[in-house]
Amino acid sequence: MRIISLNLNGIRSAASKGMYEWLDKQRADLICLQELKAQQADLSEQMRRPNGYYGYFHYAEKKGYSGVGIYSRQPADEFIEGLGHTDIDAEGRYLEARFGNLSVVSLYLPSGSSGAERQAVKFSVMARFYPHLAELMASGRDVVVCGDWNIAHQQADLKNWRCNQKNSGFLPEERAWFGQVLHQQGWVDVYRKLHPDATDACYTWWSNRGRAWDKNVGWRIDYQVATPQLAGSAVSCDIYKDQRFSDHAPLTIDYAWTFADSPPKK
């Protein structure tokens, strides 16, 4: 099973840069998208349902903002839009597709980089998302949460960690929260499982300022976080950087897992 996660920074923008031509060659089973920046009426037929895929979306109420999606080669048994919190769901940040006992989530946690008000929103979302993650872990389902978490967990996850310790995305409180997700709840950061010592090669996002891309001054803020058994089946991963569809790079992970490995529980 191949899963790709990609923050698009606008689905129409990414499409214009050849993203769908690239996807056609990837043989992915599931593709999790974040930051659609579009409404249903804005999507072409290719965007709604690319060749060979079913498309599921959770749009933000605000036009040109946020939104998440999932493409799947198999139709979902059900899909869940939102977390049940009106303010979070209005921003289109959570979509879960279920296939038997497998849940695939496309997640877009807020950024707090624009100021104190949005950082407070981010902390609020994190606080309310934490028990939902615990419920998913306790459910007995096989789960992978793919997306832009907007947190670099460790020093190895960004180039300039020393000067970013007071900046959103690398705040001690954010890093501690992510650590609790992993070490207290038991989720597995699949990329780090496969590449525990990676540094410069691990980045998935680069600022548009200061020639960050050219200098590889990046951050790893895009993750696939999975339940232990599913994470244990991961065999390879790749961060694609040969083309740029967005200010993020696609994260692809291959699992020795099929949909048949997660049949509905009786």
N, C-alpha and C positions, 0 to 999 in steps of 0.2 A: 504494500500500500504506500503510495507516494502522496505526501501532503505538502502543499506550497502555501506559505503565508506572505502577504505583500500589502503594505500600506501604499495606496495608489497616489496619494496627494491629488485626488481628482481622477475619477474613472475615465472621463472624456479626454483628459490630458494624457493619461497613460496609454489609452487606445491610439491616440495620434502619434505616439512614439514607438509603436510596433509591439505593444505588450501582447496583443492577442495572437499575432503571428508567432511570437516566442512561445506562448502557452500551447499552441497547436503541436509543438514539437516536444513537449515535456512529458507526455503520457502520465500526467497526474491523475490520481483518483479523486482528490479533493483539493480545492483551492479556496483559501480564506482571504477575504479582501477587507481592508479597512480604509477609512476616509474616502468614501465614494464621492462626496461633494456633489450629490445629484439626487433628484427625485425620480420616481418611476417614469414619469413622462419624458424625462431627459435621456433615458436609456434607449439605445438602438436595439434591434433584435439580437445582434451579436452580443451586446452587453448583457441583455436579459438572459440569454440562453446560448452560450457559445457552442460551436459544433461539438456534439457528443455529451453535453452537460445539461443538467438541470440547474436553475438559478434560484436562490433564495436571498431575500434582502430585508434589512431593517433600516429604514431611512430616518434621518433626522427631520424634525419638523421645520427647522430653519433651512431655507434654500441655500444650496452651495456650501453645506457644512456637514462634516462628520459622516456617519452612516457606515454600515458593515454589510458584507455579503458572503455567501458560500456557493461555490459551484461544486457539483457532485456528479459523477458518472452514473450513480444509482439514485433513484428517487428516494427522498427521505420518508421514513415512516411518519414522522411529524417534525415540525420545527417550532421553536419557541423564540418569539421576538421580545427582547427586553428582560429586565430583572424584576419587574413589578414595582419599581419606584418611578413615579411620574416624571420627576426632573431628569433622572438618568435616561429613561427611555425616550424622552423628547429629543435627546441628542443622538439617538441611534448608535448605541455603543455595544450591544450584546445580541448575538444571534446564535442559537444552538440548533443543530440538525441532528436527528436521531436515526440510527440505522440498526435495528435490533437492539443489542446491549451497548452499542457504540454511540457516544456523543462527541460531536465535533463542534467546537465553539470558535466563532470569530469575535475577537475582543478588541476594543479600542478604548483604552483608559485615557482620561483627560491629561492634557499637559497643563502644568502650572507656570509655564515660563513667561506668560504675559503679565503676571503680577500677583499680588497677595490674594486678590479675590478669587482668581482661578485656581491658585494653589489650595485655597480653602475648599473649593469645590472638589479638587482632586483628592484631598484627604478624606472628604465626606464619601466620595464614591468608593475609595479603597476600604473605608471602614464598613460600608454596607455590602461590598462585594466579598469580603473575607468570609463571613458566615455562609454565603452562597457557595464558595469554593469548598468549604468544609462539608456542606450538604452533598455536593457532587462527589467528593472523595468517599463519603460514607454510604453513598447510594449503591455501591457494588457495580456500577457501570464502568466500562472502559471509556476514558475521557481524555481528550487532548484539547487544550485551550491555546489557540493560535492567535497571535496578533501583536499589536503595538502596545506594550505595557507602559511605555514612557518612563521606564526606570532602568538605569544601568546598575546592576546588582553589586558588582565587585570592581575593584580598581582595574582589573584586567579588561573590563568591559567598556572602557573609554580611554582615549589617548591622554587627555589633559585632566586626569582625575584630581590632581592637587588643587588646581584653581577652580574646580567645579563643586567643591564640597559644600558650598552654600547656595548652589544653584539647583533649581527644580530639575528633577530627573536623577540627581545624585545626592539628595539630601539624606542625612543619617536616618531620619524617620521613614523615608521611602525604602531605603535599602534594608532596614530592619524589618519592615512589613513584608518585603519580598522574601527575606530570609525565613520569616515565620511561615509563609506559604509553603516553602520548600521543606524546612526542617521540623516544623511542628505539625503541619497537616500531612506531610509526606509526598507532596508533588515532586516531580522530577523535571529539571531543566534539561531537556533532551540534548540540546547542542553541547552543553557543558559535560554531559555524560560521555559524549563521543569525543569531545575535544577539551579536556579539563585544563589544559595549559595554554590554549590559544589566546593571543593578545591582538596584534594589529589585524590579523586575518578574520577576526570575529565580528567586526563592525557591520551594522546594518543600516545606519543612518548617518548622514553628513550634513552639517549646516550649509546653507547657501552663501554664507559669509566667509571671507578670508581664505578663499581657495581651499576650503576644508577637504573637498573631494580630491583635488589634485595632490594634496599633502597627506591624504588618508588620516585626517584628524577626525575620527569618527566615534560613534557610540554604538553599543549593542543594546538596543531597546526592543527589538522584535524577537519573540520567543515562541517555541512550541513547548508547553508545559503539560506533562501527561501523568496519568496514574501509573504506578510502578510497573505493573505487568506489561502494559502497552509500551511504556518507555524502554523497558528491558528488551523489547523486540527491535529497537532502532538499530539499523546497520550502517547507515551512511547519511551524510548531510552536506549541503552545499549552499553557499551564499553567492548568488550570481551577480557579477560585476562587469561583465563584458559589454552590456548595454545598460542605459539608464532610462527607466520608465518613470521614475519618481525620485524624491530625495531619499527614499529607502531602497534597499536591495531585497529581492525575493529570497526567502529562506525555504529551502527544500529539504525535507527529511524523508528517507525511505525506511519503512517498517516491514519486518518479516511477519506480516499480518494481513489478513484478508477480511472482508465483511463477514465471511462465514465463521471467523473466529469469535465474533460477537453476536451470536444468534439471540433472539428474544428469550429471556428467562421464563420458565414455566412457573 
